[in-house]
């Protein structure tokens, strides 16, 4: 996976508006193109894509609670729960949920275009 970088003027910015770049040098070049002068400081960060997920345990907890609310004690113990292992065959369900959810995101064109940025250093000085 290729690393992507971004830059901003202030360390406290919640949103970095300057987009993604393939290198730290490309960030500095863009900052200069945006009017930053030699000696001025910017913050450069590593972009990490947001990867959405659904948790099978949470979904089964909700299904179990809903069943109990609707029909009462007869629903107790469903879906099957193995004491220290959790729900029976949860890994199989998680795999199917992941596949279906990602297919749905692609089909509906809802793959997240946003990302989290981890600053690499406090401040970078624009070189001469």
Helices and strands as residue ranges (DSSP letters): E 4-8, H 24-33, E 41-49, H 56-71, G 72-75, E 81-82, E 86-87, H 90-107, E 115-119, E 124-125
